[in-house]
Amino acid sequence: MINISKLEISEKERNILTILNAIIEKQEALSSNIAEMTGLSISTISRVLGILKQKGLVAHTGKEITVKGRRPEVVCFNNDYGKLVHLDVMPHGIVGCIANIEGEVSNTELIHFKESELNLKLLLDLIQTVYASLVRKNVGSGDKVLAVGISLPGVVNDDKRIVYRIPDIFPFNDIDVFSYAERMLNVPVIINNVSNLAAVGEQIRCYPGCENLVYLTIQPAVGIGAGIIANGKLLKGRQYLAGEIGDLYFDRGNFSDDPDVSVGHLEEYAGLQVIYERIEKEMEAGGADVLKRIMVAENAVKVNLDLMEHAIREGDRDVEQIYRDALQAWVILLISIVLMLNPERIVIGGAVSPKNTWTINALNHMLNKALFCPQEIVVSEVGENAVLTGGLHVLKQHVLNNIIAKIAIAE
């Protein structure tokens, strides 16, 4: 929907956007439907529909309602007016997709890179490569890309159009990736944090009526992050640091005088990669025999969450002790979230999936044992598509408010 309330426009322009919003909301509408929704006259609606159809923003669906004396047409918003491209920058690659304005994906592309080789120039070159491939395969001569959305595991300042850092991919500070990417791709670009987009994706897909939701992203490579929706709005904070919970200081005994050392951060103590490394050291020291046997039987090279849970169920006390110790740190974080934000939903996603029932049951048991009020943690239902779902939704809203609205009211 176009946010008309923030626009300084004339009555005529407001009528155009009001009618366009009604069509977007209704999906398929008659003039009579639009009149009921907007309170505008049929003559005004007919005039505006003519303008919107001429600009290609509204289309006749081919359906007609037969009534005595006339056959009114059914109209809809033209979701194929342009394309949206979403690029998800991850620690070891970029996944790109192209979709129509409604967010219906038509194609995807994936490119890998070695983390040790990555720098800003290479990152931008890879973004351009994925984008060019999607456009070449999916954008015809009469089509156009309206905007590109980029998601990454870093701190993004929307106002200053700066990415403060992407610590899980490569270290840099205060880079205007927005402008670099726009000049390179020659289309409007918006950039968002992955956890924020995952929270939006989970909300709109699974909990549309939920106004207070926290989405925890637990990943081996990108650590621990959170997207926070409070009172129906994505919470980013004054300096866009809201949700950077992996940087919470967890152990006061681990404060360091060295500014380059981040020991004491939650991720340094209870991130999945840290847990895996502890378990691998335990195996090297002669422990975690059950997990060793399972990994040999499954021909597994590296520890992962599923293997850990399998070993715990088979009675591996070494693995369980290491994992429970880390889960206690997660629960301390969850208790803080509940007491500070009191969300309706806490959703965990990333590497934690619905099959990780031991993890979810253990977290819920420890959390509710410590809290004086019940709070259930649930696993993401959207899963690995949460970021894409949220990214396309945010990109659609950006396009509607900043591109489609201007086209609709332009003389």
C-alpha positions in Angstrom: 0.0 0.0 0.0 1.1 3.6 -0.7 1.4 5.7 2.4 -0.6 8.7 1.3 -0.6 10.3 4.7 3.0 11.4 4.4 2.7 13.0 1.0 2.0 16.7 0.4 -0.2 16.4 -2.6 -3.3 18.0 -4.2 -6.8 16.7 -3.9 -6.7 15.3 -7.4 -3.4 13.5 -6.7 -4.8 12.2 -3.5 -7.8 10.8 -5.3 -5.6 9.0 -7.8 -3.5 7.3 -5.1 -6.6 6.5 -3.0 -8.1 4.7 -6.0 -4.8 2.9 -6.8 -4.5 1.8 -3.1 -8.1 0.4 -3.3 -7.2 -1.6 -6.3 -4.0 -2.9 -4.8 -5.9 -3.9 -1.6 -8.8 -5.5 -3.4 -6.6 -7.2 -6.0 -9.5 -7.4 -8.4 -12.1 -4.7 -8.3 -15.1 -3.1 -10.0 -15.7 0.6 -10.0 -18.6 0.0 -7.5 -16.1 -1.8 -5.2 -13.7 1.1 -5.4 -16.6 3.6 -4.7 -17.6 1.7 -1.6 -14.0 1.6 -0.3 -13.1 5.2 -1.1 -16.4 7.2 -1.0 -15.4 8.7 -4.4 -17.9 9.1 -7.2 -18.1 6.7 -10.1 -17.3 9.5 -12.6 -14.1 10.3 -10.7 -13.2 6.7 -10.5 -13.7 6.2 -14.2 -11.6 9.2 -15.1 -8.8 8.0 -12.8 -8.9 4.4 -14.1 -8.4 5.8 -17.6 -5.3 7.6 -16.4 -3.9 4.6 -14.6 -4.6 2.2 -17.5 -2.9 4.6 -19.9 0.2 4.6 -17.7 0.1 0.8 -17.5 -0.3 0.7 -13.7 -3.8 -0.8 -13.9 -5.0 -3.5 -16.3 -8.4 -5.0 -17.3 -8.5 -8.6 -16.0 -10.6 -9.8 -18.9 -13.5 -10.5 -16.6 -16.8 -8.7 -16.9 -19.8 -8.7 -14.5 -23.0 -9.1 -16.4 -25.8 -6.8 -15.2 -28.8 -5.4 -16.9 -27.9 -2.6 -19.2 -24.1 -2.7 -18.9 -21.1 -5.0 -18.4 -18.7 -3.4 -16.0 -15.1 -4.5 -16.3 -12.9 -5.9 -13.5 -9.5 -4.2 -13.0 -6.4 -5.1 -11.1 -3.0 -3.6 -10.3 -0.4 -4.5 -13.0 2.1 -6.5 -11.0 4.1 -7.0 -14.2 4.7 -3.2 -14.6 8.3 -3.8 -13.6 10.7 -6.3 -11.9 12.1 -6.4 -8.4 15.6 -7.9 -7.7 16.6 -9.1 -4.3 20.2 -10.0 -3.5 21.1 -11.8 -0.2 24.8 -11.3 0.7 25.9 -14.2 2.9 29.4 -15.1 4.2 30.2 -17.5 1.4 28.0 -16.3 -1.5 25.3 -14.2 -2.9 21.8 -15.5 -3.7 19.8 -13.3 -6.1 16.2 -13.6 -7.3 14.0 -11.6 -9.6 10.2 -11.2 -9.1 7.2 -9.1 -10.1 5.9 -6.4 -7.9 3.7 -8.8 -6.0 6.9 -10.7 -5.0 6.3 -13.8 -7.2 9.8 -15.1 -7.9 10.6 -16.2 -11.5 14.2 -17.1 -11.3 17.2 -17.3 -8.9 21.0 -17.2 -9.2 23.8 -18.2 -6.8 27.4 -17.3 -6.8 30.0 -18.5 -4.3 33.1 -16.7 -3.1 35.9 -17.5 -0.6 35.6 -15.3 2.5 39.4 -14.9 2.7 39.5 -13.3 -0.7 36.6 -10.9 -0.3 37.0 -7.1 -0.4 34.7 -4.2 -1.2 35.5 -4.1 -4.9 35.0 -7.9 -5.3 31.8 -7.8 -3.3 30.4 -5.1 -5.7 31.7 -7.0 -8.7 29.9 -10.1 -7.5 26.7 -8.2 -6.9 26.9 -6.8 -10.5 27.5 -10.3 -11.9 24.4 -11.8 -10.2 22.3 -8.9 -11.1 23.4 -8.9 -14.8 22.7 -12.6 -15.0 19.2 -12.2 -13.7 18.4 -9.3 -16.0 19.8 -11.1 -19.1 17.7 -14.1 -18.5 14.5 -12.5 -17.3 14.1 -8.9 -18.5 12.8 -8.5 -22.0 13.0 -5.4 -24.2 9.7 -4.1 -22.8 10.5 -4.8 -19.2 12.4 -2.9 -16.6 13.9 -3.4 -13.1 12.3 -0.9 -10.7 14.6 -1.4 -7.8 17.1 -3.7 -6.1 17.1 -4.8 -2.5 20.2 -6.1 -0.8 20.3 -7.9 2.5 23.4 -8.5 4.6 24.4 -9.4 8.1 25.6 -5.9 9.1 24.5 -2.6 10.6 22.7 -0.5 8.0 22.0 3.2 8.5 19.0 4.1 6.2 19.2 7.8 6.8 22.9 8.3 6.0 22.8 5.4 3.5 25.8 3.8 5.1 26.7 0.3 6.0 28.6 0.6 9.3 30.1 -2.9 9.1 29.6 -6.4 7.8 31.7 -8.2 10.5 30.8 -11.7 9.4 31.9 -11.2 5.8 34.7 -8.8 5.9 35.7 -5.9 8.2 35.1 -2.3 7.1 33.3 0.7 8.5 31.1 3.5 7.2 30.9 2.5 3.6 28.3 4.0 1.3 27.4 0.7 -0.4 24.1 2.3 -1.4 25.6 4.8 -3.8 28.3 2.4 -5.1 25.6 -0.1 -6.0 23.3 2.4 -7.5 26.0 3.8 -9.8 27.0 0.3 -10.8 23.5 -1.1 -11.4 21.9 2.1 -12.5 18.7 1.4 -10.5 17.5 2.5 -7.0 19.0 0.4 -4.3 17.9 -0.2 -0.7 19.9 -2.2 1.8 18.6 -3.9 5.0 19.9 -6.2 7.8 19.0 -9.9 7.3 17.5 -10.4 10.8 15.2 -7.4 10.3 14.0 -8.8 7.0 13.5 -12.2 8.5 11.3 -10.7 11.2 9.2 -9.0 8.5 9.0 -12.1 6.4 7.9 -14.3 9.4 5.3 -11.7 10.5 3.6 -11.2 7.1 3.6 -14.9 6.2 2.7 -16.5 9.6 1.7 -13.9 12.1 0.0 -11.0 10.3 -1.9 -9.9 13.4 1.1 -10.0 15.7 2.3 -6.5 16.5 5.2 -7.5 18.8 7.6 -10.1 17.6 11.3 -10.9 18.0 13.0 -13.1 15.4 16.3 -14.6 16.5 18.7 -15.7 13.8 21.1 -18.4 14.9 23.7 -19.2 12.3 27.2 -20.7 12.4 28.7 -18.1 10.0 26.8 -14.9 10.9 26.4 -15.5 14.6 23.4 -14.4 16.6 21.2 -11.5 15.5 17.6 -10.3 16.0 14.9 -8.5 14.2 12.4 -6.7 16.5 8.9 -5.7 15.6 7.4 -3.5 18.3 3.9 -2.0 18.1 3.6 -3.2 14.5 6.8 -1.4 13.3 10.4 -2.7 12.7 12.5 -1.4 15.6 15.9 -0.2 14.4 16.9 2.4 17.0 18.6 5.8 16.9 21.9 4.4 15.4 20.3 1.4 13.8 21.8 -0.9 16.4 18.6 -2.5 17.7 18.8 -6.3 17.3 22.6 -6.5 17.3 22.4 -8.8 20.2 25.4 -10.9 19.3 27.5 -8.0 20.6 25.9 -8.0 24.0 28.5 -8.4 26.7 27.7 -11.6 28.4 30.7 -12.3 30.8 32.0 -9.4 32.7 35.1 -11.4 33.6 36.1 -11.3 29.9 36.4 -7.6 29.5 39.6 -6.8 27.7 41.8 -3.6 27.5 42.5 -4.5 23.9 40.0 -2.6 21.7 40.4 -5.3 18.9 39.4 -8.2 21.2 35.7 -8.9 21.5 35.9 -11.7 24.1 32.9 -11.4 26.4 30.4 -10.9 23.5 27.6 -13.4 23.5 28.6 -14.7 20.1 32.1 -15.3 21.4 30.6 -17.5 24.1 27.5 -19.1 22.7 27.6 -18.7 18.9 27.0 -22.0 17.0 30.5 -21.9 15.5 32.0 -21.6 19.0 29.9 -24.5 20.2 31.0 -26.7 17.2 34.7 -25.8 18.0 34.3 -26.8 21.7 32.8 -30.1 20.7 35.5 -30.8 18.1 38.1 -30.1 20.8 36.3 -32.5 23.1 36.4 -35.2 20.4 40.2 -34.6 19.9 40.7 -35.0 23.7 39.0 -38.4 23.5 35.4 -37.5 24.5 32.1 -37.3 22.7 32.4 -40.9 21.6 28.7 -41.2 20.6 29.0 -38.2 18.3 32.2 -39.7 16.8 30.4 -42.9 16.0 27.5 -41.1 14.4 29.7 -39.0 12.3 31.6 -42.0 11.0 28.4 -43.8 10.2 27.0 -40.8 8.4 30.3 -40.0 6.7 30.1 -36.5 8.2 33.2 -34.3 8.2 32.0 -31.3 10.3 29.8 -31.0 13.4 26.4 -29.5 12.9 23.2 -29.0 15.0 21.4 -32.1 13.7 24.4 -34.3 14.5 24.6 -32.8 18.0 21.0 -33.5 18.7 21.3 -37.0 17.4 24.2 -37.6 19.7 22.4 -36.2 22.7 19.4 -38.4 22.1 21.8 -41.4 21.9 23.2 -40.5 25.3 26.3 -38.4 24.6 26.8 -36.6 27.9 29.9 -34.7 26.7 28.0 -33.1 23.8 24.9 -32.4 26.0 27.0 -30.7 28.7 28.7 -28.3 26.2 25.4 -27.6 24.4 23.4 -27.0 27.6 26.1 -24.6 28.8 25.6 -22.5 25.6 21.8 -22.8 25.7 21.9 -21.3 29.2 23.5 -18.2 27.6 20.7 -18.2 25.0 18.1 -18.4 27.8 19.7 -15.4 29.6 19.3 -13.5 26.4 15.7 -14.7 26.0 14.8 -13.7 29.5 16.2 -10.2 28.8 14.1 -9.9 25.6 11.0 -11.0 27.4 11.4 -8.6 30.3 12.4 -5.6 28.1 10.1 -6.1 25.1 7.5 -8.6 26.3 6.8 -9.8 22.7 3.8 -11.8 21.7 6.1 -14.1 19.7 9.7 -15.2 19.9 10.7 -17.0 16.7 14.0 -18.7 16.2 15.3 -19.3 12.7 18.5 -19.7 10.7 20.2 -23.0 11.5 17.5 -24.0 14.0 14.7 -25.7 12.0 11.4 -27.5 13.0 13.3 -30.8 13.2 15.5 -29.5 16.0 12.9 -30.4 18.6 15.5 -31.2 21.4 16.9 -27.6 21.1 13.5 -26.0 21.2 12.2 -28.2 24.0 15.3 -27.5 26.1 15.1 -23.8 25.6 11.4 -23.6 26.4 11.9 -25.7 29.6 14.8 -23.6 30.8 13.1 -20.3 29.9 9.8 -21.1 31.6 11.5 -22.5 34.6 13.3 -19.1 35.1 10.4 -16.8 34.2 7.5 -15.9 36.3 5.2 -15.7 33.2 4.8 -18.2 30.4 6.6 -17.5 27.1 6.8 -20.0 24.3 9.6 -20.0 21.7 8.6 -21.2 18.3 10.7 -22.2 15.3 10.4 -20.2 12.1 7.8 -21.6 9.7 9.2 -19.7 6.8 12.7 -21.0 7.4 15.4 -20.1 4.9 12.8 -18.1 2.9 12.2 -15.6 5.7 14.8 -13.1 4.5 13.6 -13.4 0.9 10.0 -13.0 1.9 10.7 -10.0 4.1 13.1 -8.5 1.5 10.7 -8.6 -1.3 7.9 -7.2 0.9 10.1 -4.2 2.0 11.2 -3.7 -1.6 7.7 -3.7 -2.8 6.7 -1.1 -0.3 9.7 1.0 -1.3 8.7 0.8 -5.0 5.0 1.6 -4.3 5.9 4.7 -2.2 8.8 6.0 -4.1 8.3 5.0 -7.7 4.8 3.9 -8.5 3.2 6.8 -6.5 5.2 9.4 -8.5 4.4 7.8 -11.8 0.7 7.6 -10.9 0.3 11.3 -10.1 2.8 12.7 -12.8 1.2 14.9 -15.4 
